[in-house]
Amino acid sequence: MSEARVGLVIEDDQDIRELVRTVLTQAGFEVTVSSSGHEGVLAAKTLNPDVITLDLGLPDIDGFEVSRQIREFSDAYIVMLTARADELDTLIGLESGADDYLTKPFRPRELRARIAAMMRRPRSLPDPAESPGAEQPVDAETGTGDGTYSHNGLDLSYASRSVSVDGEELNLTRTEFELLYALLEAGRTVRTKSDLVRRLRDEDYDVGSYISEADERSVEVHMGNLRKKLGDSPQRPRWLQTVRGVGYRLAPVER
């Protein structure tokens, strides 16, 4: 049998905590719950969870800081749960390392669907012929077809899920890694924000699922975080080129 997946619920409201525990348990996770930020960070270090649901309004330290601390040692998928509908809070949550967010009250079915989409993202090297929307690399300096790329001093290996720039390894979240891989895979072909949302959901590019403005905005935030970690300039991009009003593509090869 395969090793059980581990879920961690960091939530101070008992009713919501038990609701999320039930959702994750029904989805096949072994679930641990924490009622405070400090307790949640310690649990994340001990358990090495696959997915974490994180309340924004915790009694000791807020969810933003909890997410930042967890990101120092974990690449678990983080879904932030917040009672605040303010877009600024959502953006801060994503910038602190969260992969997705839901506003309370939320539907248990939606939470389960979001988590299922995250867990469909492969941890190991996929078969390019089976990957949704996958194309043989043509524009990166080196794209071997097996998930290994080298472009303008950036090296990525999907098999080891590693990224380095000029020989220095970077610590990316899974979402940031997937977005960078999608752009390297596409070369100079533009990936729209909707394309990238579907990529993160592990959906085919031509399916007709609904993509909201908030979904596209979350991609913008993740791309902004990725740029900061790469040390890339939006004005003179070395790797990530914005196509205004459309999406993103790989910057040209430096000569």
DAUR-V790221 format. One record per residue. N is the residue number from 1. RES is the residue in three letters. PHI is phi as a letter, one per 40 degrees, with the letter a starting at -180 (none if undefined). PSI is psi in whole degrees, 0 to 359 (999 if undefined). Layout:
n={N | N}
res={RES | RES}
phi={PHI | PHI}
psi={PSI | PSI}
This chain:
n={1 | 2 | 3 | 4 | 5 | 6 | 7 | 8 | 9 | 10 | 11 | 12 | 13 | 14 | 15 | 16 | 17 | 18 | 19 | 20 | 21 | 22 | 23 | 24 | 25 | 26 | 27 | 28 | 29 | 30 | 31 | 32 | 33 | 34 | 35 | 36 | 37 | 38 | 39 | 40 | 41 | 42 | 43 | 44 | 45 | 46 | 47 | 48 | 49 | 50 | 51 | 52 | 53 | 54 | 55 | 56 | 57 | 58 | 59 | 60 | 61 | 62 | 63 | 64 | 65 | 66 | 67 | 68 | 69 | 70 | 71 | 72 | 73 | 74 | 75 | 76 | 77 | 78 | 79 | 80 | 81 | 82 | 83 | 84 | 85 | 86 | 87 | 88 | 89 | 90 | 91 | 92 | 93 | 94 | 95 | 96 | 97 | 98 | 99 | 100 | 101 | 102 | 103 | 104 | 105 | 106 | 107 | 108 | 109 | 110 | 111 | 112 | 113 | 114 | 115 | 116 | 117 | 118 | 119 | 120 | 121 | 122 | 123 | 124 | 125 | 126 | 127 | 128 | 129 | 130 | 131 | 132 | 133 | 134 | 135 | 136 | 137 | 138 | 139 | 140 | 141 | 142 | 143 | 144 | 145 | 146 | 147 | 148 | 149 | 150 | 151 | 152 | 153 | 154 | 155 | 156 | 157 | 158 | 159 | 160 | 161 | 162 | 163 | 164 | 165 | 166 | 167 | 168 | 169 | 170 | 171 | 172 | 173 | 174 | 175 | 176 | 177 | 178 | 179 | 180 | 181 | 182 | 183 | 184 | 185 | 186 | 187 | 188 | 189 | 190 | 191 | 192 | 193 | 194 | 195 | 196 | 197 | 198 | 199 | 200 | 201 | 202 | 203 | 204 | 205 | 206 | 207 | 208 | 209 | 210 | 211 | 212 | 213 | 214 | 215 | 216 | 217 | 218 | 219 | 220 | 221 | 222 | 223 | 224 | 225 | 226 | 227 | 228 | 229 | 230 | 231 | 232 | 233 | 234 | 235 | 236 | 237 | 238 | 239 | 240 | 241 | 242 | 243 | 244 | 245 | 246 | 247 | 248 | 249 | 250 | 251 | 252 | 253 | 254 | 255}
res={MET | SER | GLU | ALA | ARG | VAL | GLY | LEU | VAL | ILE | GLU | ASP | ASP | GLN | ASP | ILE | ARG | GLU | LEU | VAL | ARG | THR | VAL | LEU | THR | GLN | ALA | GLY | PHE | GLU | VAL | THR | VAL | SER | SER | SER | GLY | HIS | GLU | GLY | VAL | LEU | ALA | ALA | LYS | THR | LEU | ASN | PRO | ASP | VAL | ILE | THR | LEU | ASP | LEU | GLY | LEU | PRO | ASP | ILE | ASP | GLY | PHE | GLU | VAL | SER | ARG | GLN | ILE | ARG | GLU | PHE | SER | ASP | ALA | TYR | ILE | VAL | MET | LEU | THR | ALA | ARG | ALA | ASP | GLU | LEU | ASP | THR | LEU | ILE | GLY | LEU | GLU | SER | GLY | ALA | ASP | ASP | TYR | LEU | THR | LYS | PRO | PHE | ARG | PRO | ARG | GLU | LEU | ARG | ALA | ARG | ILE | ALA | ALA | MET | MET | ARG | ARG | PRO | ARG | SER | LEU | PRO | ASP | PRO | ALA | GLU | SER | PRO | GLY | ALA | GLU | GLN | PRO | VAL | ASP | ALA | GLU | THR | GLY | THR | GLY | ASP | GLY | THR | TYR | SER | HIS | ASN | GLY | LEU | ASP | LEU | SER | TYR | ALA | SER | ARG | SER | VAL | SER | VAL | ASP | GLY | GLU | GLU | LEU | ASN | LEU | THR | ARG | THR | GLU | PHE | GLU | LEU | LEU | TYR | ALA | LEU | LEU | GLU | ALA | GLY | ARG | THR | VAL | ARG | THR | LYS | SER | ASP | LEU | VAL | ARG | ARG | LEU | ARG | ASP | GLU | ASP | TYR | ASP | VAL | GLY | SER | TYR | ILE | SER | GLU | ALA | ASP | GLU | ARG | SER | VAL | GLU | VAL | HIS | MET | GLY | ASN | LEU | ARG | LYS | LYS | LEU | GLY | ASP | SER | PRO | GLN | ARG | PRO | ARG | TRP | LEU | GLN | THR | VAL | ARG | GLY | VAL | GLY | TYR | ARG | LEU | ALA | PRO | VAL | GLU | ARG}
phi={none | c | c | c | c | b | b | b | b | b | a | c | c | c | c | c | d | c | c | c | d | c | d | c | c | c | c | g | c | c | b | b | b | b | b | a | c | d | c | c | c | c | c | c | c | c | c | f | c | c | a | b | b | b | c | c | b | c | c | b | b | c | c | d | c | d | c | c | c | c | c | c | b | b | b | d | c | b | b | c | b | b | c | c | c | c | c | c | c | c | c | c | c | c | c | c | h | c | c | a | a | b | c | c | c | b | c | d | c | c | d | c | c | c | c | c | c | c | c | c | c | c | c | b | c | c | c | d | c | b | c | d | g | c | b | c | c | b | b | c | d | b | b | c | g | b | g | b | b | b | a | f | g | b | b | b | b | c | c | c | f | b | b | b | b | f | g | b | c | b | b | b | c | c | c | c | c | c | c | c | c | c | c | c | c | c | g | c | c | c | b | c | c | c | d | c | c | c | c | c | c | g | b | c | c | c | c | c | c | c | b | c | c | c | c | c | c | c | c | d | c | c | c | c | c | c | d | c | c | c | g | c | b | c | c | b | c | c | b | b | b | c | b | d | g | b | i | a | a | c | c | c | c | c | b}
psi={150 | 153 | 137 | 145 | 149 | 131 | 145 | 127 | 117 | 103 | 131 | 342 | 118 | 318 | 314 | 322 | 315 | 327 | 313 | 321 | 316 | 316 | 313 | 321 | 316 | 336 | 2 | 16 | 149 | 119 | 135 | 143 | 148 | 143 | 2 | 165 | 312 | 316 | 321 | 318 | 315 | 320 | 321 | 321 | 321 | 318 | 336 | 60 | 158 | 324 | 144 | 130 | 135 | 119 | 139 | 321 | 73 | 158 | 336 | 295 | 145 | 166 | 330 | 312 | 323 | 315 | 316 | 317 | 318 | 323 | 346 | 340 | 356 | 144 | 23 | 148 | 131 | 123 | 116 | 131 | 124 | 143 | 354 | 131 | 1 | 128 | 326 | 318 | 321 | 315 | 320 | 321 | 314 | 321 | 335 | 356 | 357 | 148 | 330 | 172 | 155 | 141 | 132 | 144 | 145 | 161 | 129 | 324 | 323 | 318 | 315 | 321 | 318 | 317 | 320 | 321 | 318 | 315 | 345 | 346 | 125 | 145 | 340 | 173 | 123 | 162 | 117 | 330 | 340 | 349 | 131 | 125 | 10 | 143 | 151 | 133 | 138 | 337 | 338 | 154 | 313 | 119 | 108 | 350 | 355 | 19 | 16 | 127 | 149 | 126 | 116 | 43 | 359 | 133 | 132 | 136 | 119 | 326 | 317 | 359 | 49 | 148 | 135 | 151 | 121 | 39 | 354 | 122 | 141 | 153 | 98 | 150 | 165 | 322 | 315 | 318 | 314 | 321 | 317 | 317 | 319 | 320 | 319 | 321 | 323 | 342 | 232 | 3 | 131 | 133 | 120 | 163 | 322 | 318 | 315 | 325 | 314 | 325 | 316 | 334 | 356 | 42 | 154 | 148 | 336 | 8 | 158 | 31 | 154 | 131 | 118 | 167 | 324 | 322 | 314 | 323 | 324 | 324 | 318 | 318 | 315 | 321 | 323 | 317 | 319 | 317 | 316 | 317 | 326 | 339 | 31 | 151 | 127 | 329 | 321 | 73 | 139 | 333 | 312 | 111 | 125 | 131 | 101 | 134 | 358 | 294 | 229 | 156 | 169 | 138 | 157 | 158 | 134 | 137 | 999}
